[in-house]
Amino acid sequence: MPDLTSLEIIRADEMRRNSHTYRSIASRLRRPVSTILRSIQRYRSSNSLVRRRGQGRKRCTSRRDDSFLQLGVRSNTRLTAVQARNELEDVRGVRVSERTVRRRFEEVGLGSYIPAKGPKLERRHHVNRLSYAREHRHWDLNEWQQVLFTDECRVLLKQIDGRQRIWRRKGERHIQSNFEHTLAYGGGSIMVWGAICLGARTELVIVTGGTMTADRYIRDILEEHVVPFAPFIGDDFILMQDNARAHSAQSVQAYLSHVGIPVIQWPANSPNMNPIEHVWDLLKRRVKSRMPPPNNLNELGNALLEEWERLPQEIIDNIICSMPRRMETVIRARGGNTRY
């Protein structure tokens, strides 16, 4: 545990002079009682806020040991504290505890976090994404306004997204009421299709009765929703669709060419470049927060349709307005994954 800061020492000493107990001071400052006690005693005996050099237990690692640990975790960010401790013992012959390794990481600002998630990108994906971003980096909102962003999304009845939290006391982790019960395949799911643009959106389509084929995509999506929606955007209408098999089929390409709808050549493995992904995430959150939540697929479908209509268009427009920034972040990442 790091020492108290100068302000914390002064505050702790003042609270102690005002008859606060060491335990109440520790609770207020969120520090161990022993740390509070030693800090106040040292401050009163030396009249200094800085601990004299040489006080305390000698460090069990040298600067070179610390550098070895830091270089190891920097070269392999998935290295655990136990693995780093074992490597230090094998290479440098220094035996320390797992907690010591974690303290060395904390001293240089390294913490343990959940890694960001994104599609696995190969070199060709980097190249295509970077090329696309450079080609469209100078597009302004007038040009992005001509694009209809489309996508399919599968929504689970019981969403397991890692966001659910519970309130409990220490030691109550395995009480039955504190378990989050899982269901095979999320208890069932529904596939939906939707499209967004600046100022409007299409109807949400619930895809039932099997997978999306090329013929079905033409009949149920393009003919029923995309082609009638094109006049709303204007003569410069551009369709954005991903590289799913149903979208890239020759029959689909021939149909789009026949009706005169141009398509953006979208880079593969790039869902984080499509603003509709954020809309899907927002839609799922709104459905999950409904009271009571959907209990079957029929209720889930109705909830999706209702929440889709209730989505504020201002939020959708703000998401689409991030396209210029998305292109810049892809360029800075050299075609790699970004924060979007």
N, C-alpha and C positions, 0 to 999 in steps of 0.2 A: 504494500500500500504506500503510495507516494506521501511525502511529508506535507504538512499543512502549508498553505501559502501564508505570506506575511499578514494579509488581511484576515485570514481565518484564525491565525494565532491571536491577533489583537482582539478579534470578536470573541474567541473562546475565553481569553483571559478576562475580558469585561463581563461576560456572562457568569464566569465563576465568581468574580467579585460581587456580583449581584445575587449570590446565593443559589445559583443553578447547580444542580448535581452534574458530575462528569457524564453520567448516563444520558441526561437530558440534553447536554451540550453535544454529545456524540450523535444523538438522534437528530438534532437540529441540523448539524453539519454533515450528517451521513458519513461519519468516519468512525473507526473503532475507538472504544473507550481508552484503550492503552495508548493509542496515538495522541488523543486529546491530553491525557495525563502527562505523557513525556514532553509534549510540546509546551504546555503551560509551565511545567517545572523548569525546563531548559530556559525558557524566556525569562522567568523570574530570577533564576540564578545568575545568568550571564547578561541580562538586560539587552539581549541581541535577538533579532528575528531570524538570523542566519545560523544554521548549525555549524559548529566549528569543524574544520576538515579533520578527518581521522576518527570522528565519533561514529559509533554504530559498528555493526558486524562487518568484517572485511568481505568484499565481493568475491564470490566463488568463481567468477569468470573474468578474464582479462579483456582488454580492448580488442585484441585479435580474435578471441573467442566470440565476443559480441559481433564483430564484423563477419565472422564465419556464419553465425546464425542468421544475420540479416541478409547476406548474399544468398544463403540457401533458400530462404523463404521468398526472396525476390525472384530467383530463377525458377522456383516452383511454388506458385501461390497456393496450391492445394496441399502443401506440406503441413502435416499436423505437428503439434507441439511434441508429441511422443516421438515421431519420426525425426524431428530436428534434434531432439535430445540424444537419440541413438546415433545419429550421424556425428554429433559433436564428440560423443564418447569414442566412436570408432576411429575418427580421423585425428582428433586432437588429444584423445585420452583424458578428457575432462568429464567428470560425472556430476550432473546437476539434476534437479527435479524438474518435472514437467511445468510446475508453477513458475520456477525460475526462468524457463524459456519464455513463457508467456509474458513475464514482467519485462524481459529484454525486448520483446516485440512492442509492448506498450510504451516503453521509454522512447522509441523512435516513431511513435504514432501509428503503429500497425495494429489493427483490430480484426476480429473474426466476423465476417459478414456472409450473408447468402449471396452467391454469385448471380450476376445478371444473366438472363436467359435470352437466347436468340438462336436462329437457325445456323447449322454448321455450314460454313462458307469455304468452298475450295478456291483455288487460284482463279479459275474461270469466272466464278461468281464475283470475286473482287473486281476483276477487270470489267465485267459487264455493268456492275453497279456503278463503278467509278465513271465509266464512259457515259452512262445514262445521266448521272448527276451533273457531269460537266456540260452535257448537251442541253440540260434544262435549268442550269443554275441562274440564267438571266431571265427566265420566265417570270413575269409579274402576275399579280392576281387576275388581271384581265385575261391572260392566257390560261391560267389554271381554272378560270371560271367556265371555260369551254369543255372541261373534262368531267365525265360521269364516272365516278369511282365505284366499282362493283366488287362483290365478293360473296362467297358462301360462308356460313358459319354453323358449326354444330354446337348445340346447347344441351348440356346434361340436366336431367331432372334434379339430381342432387349434386350440386357443384362442389367439388373438392379443390379449392384453389389456394389453400394455405393461409387464407386471410382470417379464418374463424379463430377467435380467442375466447377464453373462459376466465372467470374470476374464481380463484381458489386459494387456499392457504398452503403453506409449505407442507409437504408430505401427503397431499391429497391428490397427487397426479393420477393414481390408479383407482380412485373411487369410481364406481360404475357410472354415476351421473356425469362424470367428467370425460368420458370417452366420446370421441366423435366416430360414430359407426359408419363403416364404409359399405357401399353396395356395388355389386358387380356391374360394370359398365355404367356406373353412375345412376342406376335405376332406370336406364333408358335415356334416349336423346331425341332431339328434333333438329333436322337440317333446315336452315332458312337461307334465303337469298335477299339481298337488298342493295340499293345504290344510293349514293349521295352526291350532291354538287352544291356549289354556293347558292344559297337561297331556296333550296328545295331538296326533296328526296322522293324516291319511288315508294310504292307500296311494299310492305314486307311480304315475301312469298314463302310459305311453308312447303317444303319439298317432302312429299309423302309418296309411299309406294315404291321404294327402291332408290337406287343411286341415280345420280344425275348423268345421263348419257348425252351424246352430242345431239341426237334428234330431239330429246326432251328439252335440252337447253335452248334449241332453236324455237320449238313450239311453245314452251311454257314461259320462257324468260325473254328471249329476244323479241319474238313477235308480240307477246302480250304486254311487255313492260318497257323494253329499251326503245324499240322503234316508235311507239306512241309518245315516249318522253322526249325524243330527240328535238322536236320543234320548240320545246320550252327553252332549250339551250340556244338554239339558233343554227345557222348554216355552218358554223365552224365547230360543230359538235364532234367530240372525240370520246371514244369508249376506252375505258381502262378495265382490263380483266387480267387475271393472273394466268399462269401457264398450265393450269389443270388440263387433263386430257380432253375433257368435254369442251373446253374453250379453244384448244389448239387443233382440234380435228379439222380435216380438210373441208368437210361439209359445212362446218361453222364458218370457216374463213371464206368459203365460196358464197355463203348466204350474206355475210356482212359486206362483201364486195358487191353483191347484187343490189343490196338496198342502199349502198353508198355510205356506209358508216366506217370511218377510219378508226383504227385501233392503235393505241400506244404499244410499242414493242417493250413490254415490261420485263425487267431483268428477273431471272429465276431466283428463288429463295430470298425474296425481298418483302415479306409481309410487313416489316417495320417501316417500310417506305410508303405504305398505303394508309392514308388517314382513316379509312373505314375500320381498320383494326381497333382503333381507339373507340370508335362508336360501338363496336361489338362489345368491348369491355364495359363501356358505360351501360349498355343495354342489359348485360348479364347482371351487373350490380343492382340495377333498378329492379329487375325481376327477383333477385335473391332477397332484396329488402322488403318485398311485399308481405303484408300481414293479412291473413295467413299465407304462407308460401304455397306454391302449386304442389299438389299431392299426386297428380298423375299427368300423363302426356297431354291429355286434352286441356287440362287447366294450364299447363305450361305453354301450349300453343296460344291460348287466349291471352295469357299474360304477356307473351312476347308481342303480339299484335297491338295490345293496348299500350304497352310501354314504348313501342316504336313510334306510335302516333303522339305520345306525350313528350318525346325527346325535344328539348328546346332547340329550335333551328339555329339560334345564336351560338350554342355550343358547337354544333356541327360546323358552322361557318368558321369559328375560331380554329377548329382542328384543321380544316382545309387551308386556312391562311398560314399554317405552319409549313407548307410545302417548300417555299424558298429556303427556310431554315433547315429543313430536312436535307435538301440538296447540298447545302454547305457542310453539314455535319458528315454526310457520306464522303464528301471530298476530303475533309480533314482526316477522316478515318481511313483514307486510301481504299475506299470500297468495302471496308469491314462493317461489322455491326455497330449500331449507334444507340444512343439513349432512348430513341423514339420507339 
